[in-house]
């Protein structure tokens, strides 16, 4: 897996203070994507064990509530398994940290090809960015077709608070 960047302190890609991992590579190429520099699967840097351990050191700080994984496309075929394995390791090492995963795939599509990732993440922001549905008033996403899915003891649900 390759990555574009890691934000050590982030307040824009999820609730509270967190860190963000921008995975490299995306095949969707949404019109007016805010992060076109992450499209090239050969761009960015290699996500090495040392980088992962540095990310874990950042995540271990008491004021860090969450990690957001976005991109690029974290669930594109070249990234899919490594992102799932990373989410599993984060949840094992930091069970109280919230994992946000942003993907251009829909919830249903993710269920079909990578359903085990739902065991490790807490929030899924789904759907491709659609420029004609852009809405700057939305929280944590760019267009009205995207949903914020949350997990509770009963299962997954669309968070209506953010879907106004």
Rosetta blueprint (number, residue, H / E / L):
1 X L
2 X E
3 X E
4 X E
5 X E
6 X E
7 X E
8 X E
9 X E
10 X E
11 X L
12 X L
13 X L
14 X L
15 X L
16 X L
17 X L
18 X E
19 X E
20 X E
21 X E
22 X E
23 X E
24 X L
25 X L
26 X L
27 X L
28 X L
29 X L
30 X L
31 X L
32 X L
33 X L
34 X L
35 X L
36 X H
37 X H
38 X H
39 X L
40 X L
41 X L
42 X L
43 X L
44 X L
45 X E
46 X E
47 X L
48 X L
49 X H
50 X H
51 X H
52 X H
53 X H
54 X H
55 X H
56 X H
57 X H
58 X H
59 X H
60 X L
61 X L
62 X L
63 X L
64 X L
65 X L
66 X E
67 X E
68 X E
69 X E
70 X E
71 X E
72 X L
73 X L
74 X L
75 X L
76 X L
77 X L
78 X L
79 X L
80 X H
81 X H
82 X H
83 X H
84 X H
85 X H
86 X H
87 X H
88 X H
89 X H
90 X H
91 X H
92 X H
93 X H
94 X L
95 X L
96 X L
97 X L
98 X E
99 X E
100 X E
101 X E
102 X E
103 X L
104 X L
105 X L
106 X L
107 X H
108 X H
109 X H
110 X H
111 X H
112 X H
113 X H
114 X H
115 X H
116 X H
117 X H
118 X H
119 X H
120 X L
121 X L
122 X L
123 X E
124 X E
125 X E
126 X E
127 X L
128 X L
129 X L
130 X L
131 X H
132 X H
133 X H
134 X E
135 X L
136 X L
137 X L
138 X L
139 X L
140 X L
141 X L
142 X L
143 X E
144 X L
145 X L
146 X L
147 X E
148 X E
149 X E
150 X E
151 X E
152 X E
153 X L
154 X L
155 X E
156 X E
157 X E
158 X E
159 X L
160 X H
161 X H
162 X H
163 X L
164 X L
